């Protein structure tokens, strides 16, 4: 297990959720709230999915042998 990759993936998921909920509060002040939330959802979903993939690689990838320096 690669702890750094798992921690980075978890951090990306938390940041994506935080960004989404922060921007949800900003939507009523926008000129086009539906379009803004569509863009925010796309970005948050992409970052969250990348975080999930990073966590998967970090948790389930087998080491390749002894570490080289």
N, C-alpha and C positions, 0 to 999 in steps of 0.2 A: 504494500500500500504506500502510495506517495502522498504523505500528509500535506505537503505544500500545495499540490494540485487540488486536493479535496478542499482545503481551506479556501483557496482562491475561488473555486467553483461555488462554494457556499456563500462567500462574500459577494460574488456577482449576483446570485439569486436574491440576497437580501437587498443589495443596492437597486436591482431592477424593481423589486416590490416597493421599496421606498420611493423611487422616482415615480412609479405609477400612481401611488396614493398621494404624493405631493402634488403632482400635476392634476389629479382629480379635483383638488381644491382650487386650482387655478382656472379650470375650464369655464365656470360661469362668467368670468371676466373677459373671455376671449370673444372675438368677433364671430368665429365659427367653431363652437365647442365640439361639434360632432367630428369635424375634420381634425381638430387638434387631438382629440382623444383617440382617433384612429391611428394617427401617427405615433402618439405616445404608446399605445398598445402594441404596435408593430415593433418599436424599438425595445420596449420592456420585454416582450416575448422573445425577441432574438437574443437579448443579453441573458435572460433566464434560461433559455434553451442551451446556450453556450455553457452556462454554469452547470447545468445538469450533465452535459456531455463531459465536461472536465471532471466532475465528481465521479462519473462512471469510469473514465479512464484511470483516475487516481485510485479508485477502490478495487477494480477488477483486473487491471493489467498485471501480468506476471513479470517479475524481474527477469532480466536477461542474463544474469550471472553476476560474478564479482564485479565490483566497481573498479574502474580504471582511473588513474590520476593523470 
